[in-house]
């Protein structure tokens, strides 16, 4: 059984489909129940096994009740920490509330989910924890202060958990995608960046740091690495 947070859209949705296609029973956690249920229906209609749960990863009580329900169904073999929020701004333009919001989801959310499941993984003989980080966590990207800092924390968290639990057969890894087409990213590009011709949105300035071979990736590109 694989638990995937932020599974109602974007990378999370693609991960859920890929894991289900490879035989996993997937539990889709998202703050948007309706969209999570729609993804679960897509997977079920394709012959997979999926269930949807409304859950706020930043809320310890919400995580506790959701994982209590999931763990009654059986062992969690895989946790994918994918739910996240972004923010545009420098250290000067980022407010305290902005910073707290990003860290509640991108850092505390990861902690909450790991904390809820790792004890059961230990007692069951092992498991896998996969954290979605970002190139922003290890590269200097302009106007990404809070987001980059949170993803750097996710990378450090991954190293720490991996070191502490390797003796319990719990593997913890992360991947750091560059820019990927999601609702947030596409909306940002449309609203904030210049259009060079009809239907073609291109990055300007520092945002070119996200580009790989001149292309923006799709969420599905990260999935084979996660399955591996």
N, C-alpha and C positions, 0 to 999 in steps of 0.2 A: 504494500500500500504506500502510495506517495502523496504527501500533503504539499500543495503548492499555494503560496499566498499571492495575492494580486493576480488571480487567475482568470478574471473576467474579461481581460482585454490585453492587447499588446503582446509583449514577450511572455507573460504568464499564460495567456491563452494558447500561444504556440507551444510552450513547454507542456502544458496539459495534454494537448493533442498528441504530441510526440511520445510522451510517456505512456499514454493509453494505447497508442498504436504498437508500442513495444511490450504490451501485456500487463502494464501496471493498472491497478485499481486506483483511480485518482480522486483525491478530495480537494475540491476547489474552494479556497477561502478568499473572500473579497468583501469589501464594505458595501458593494452593490449586489444585493441578492438577486435581483431580476437578471442582471447581465451574467452573473455566475451560473444561474440556472439555465440560461440560454446556451452557455458553453457546455454545460453538463449534458444537455439535450443533444447538442451537436455530436459529442463523443459517443453517447449512447446510440444514437441513430447510425453511427458509423461502425457499430459493433463493439465498442469499448464499454468500460465500467467506470462511472463517474457519479459523484454526489457533490452538491453545492451547499455552502454554509456562509451565512452572513457573519462577518467577523471584522472587528477593528483591531489590527495587530498592535496598535499603540495602547490599547486598553487591556490591562492585565486580567480583569474579570472576564472580558469577552473572550480572550485567548483561553483562559482556564476552562470556561464552560464548553467552548467549542472542542478543545482537545479532549476533554472528559468524554464527550459524545463520540468522537472519532475513535478513541482508544477502546471504547466498549465493543467496537466492531472487530478489533484485532490489532496486530502489530503494525506500527509505522516503521517501514523500512527506510524511507527517504523523506527528508524535509527540504523543500526548496524555498528559501527566503527570497521572494521576488518583489513583494509589495513595496512601493516607494513613492515618494513625491519629489518634485524638483523645485528649484528656485533660481531666479536670475538676479544677480546682484553682487556687488563688491562688499568688503567688510564694512565700508562706510554706509552703504545704502541698505544693508541688511538689518532689519529691526530685531529686537530680542524675540518678539513673537514669531517672526519668520524663522529665525534660527531654531527656536524651540520646536516649532511645527515640523521642520525637516528632521530634526534629531529624534522626535517622538516616533516617527514612522520608520525612518531609514536606519536608525541605530537601536533605539529601545524596542522597536517592533521585532527586529532580528533576535535581540536578547530574549524577549518574551517567548517567542516561538521555540528557540533552542532550549530555554529553561523548562518549557512545558513538556518536552519530549525526550530530552537526553537521558534522564534517569531511567525511563522505560527502555531506551535503546541499550543502555548498559546492561540492564537485567536480562534483556532478550538475546544478548550476545553480539550486539553490534548494530550498525546502521550507517547511513550516509546523510550528511548535511551539506547542502549546496547554497552558497550565498551569492546573490547577484551584486557584484560591485560595479565598477566603471573605470574607464581610462581616466576619468576625472579625479579618481582617488589617488592616482600616482603621477599624473601629468599636470602641469600648470595651465589651467584653462581660464581665460578671462571671464569675469562676471558669473562665476560659479562658486562663490566662496562657501556658502552653507552646504550646497550639494556636494562639492568636492571634498569638503571636510568630513561629511557624513560617510562618503564612500571610502575615504581613507580609513575611517574607523571600522567600516565593514571588513576591509582587508586585514586590519590588525586583529579584529575579533576572530576572523577565520584562522589566522596563525595561532592565536592563543588556544582556541578550542581544539584545533588539530593536535597541538602539543600536549594538552591536558588529557585527551581521551584516546590517543592512538593505542594505548595499552588496553583499552576496552573494546577494540575493534570498531571504533566509531571514526569514520573518515570525514573530515571537514575540508571542503575546498571552495574556492570562489572563481568566478570568471569575470573578466572586465571588458564588456563590449564597448565599442565606439558608438557613434551615433546610429540609432536604430529607428526605423519608422514606427512610431506609436502615435496615438491620438494627441498626446501632449507635444511631442516633438514636431509633428506635422503642423499642429496649430501654431506653435511658436514660429516655425519657419514662415508660415503664411502671414502672420501678424507683425513679425519683427524684422524679417530679412527681405532684401530686395528681390524683385522678380526681374530676371534678365530677358525673358521672352514668355509669351503666353504658355501657361501650363508648366513652366520650368522654374522651380524655386532653387536658388543657389545661395550657399553660405557666403558671408562677407567677413572681412577682418579676421579676428581671432577664432571665429567659428570654424575656419578651415582646419583647425587642429583636430577636429572630429573626423575628418574625411579620410577614408582609406581607398586609395586608387581612384579617387574622384567619385566614390559611390557612397550612398547611405544604405545601411544594411536593413534587412527584414528580420523580424523577431525570430523566424524559423531558423535563421543561420546559426544562432547560439545553441539550438536544441541538441544537435548530435553530440556536442561536447559535454553537455549536461548528462545525457543518457550514458555516455561512456564513463 
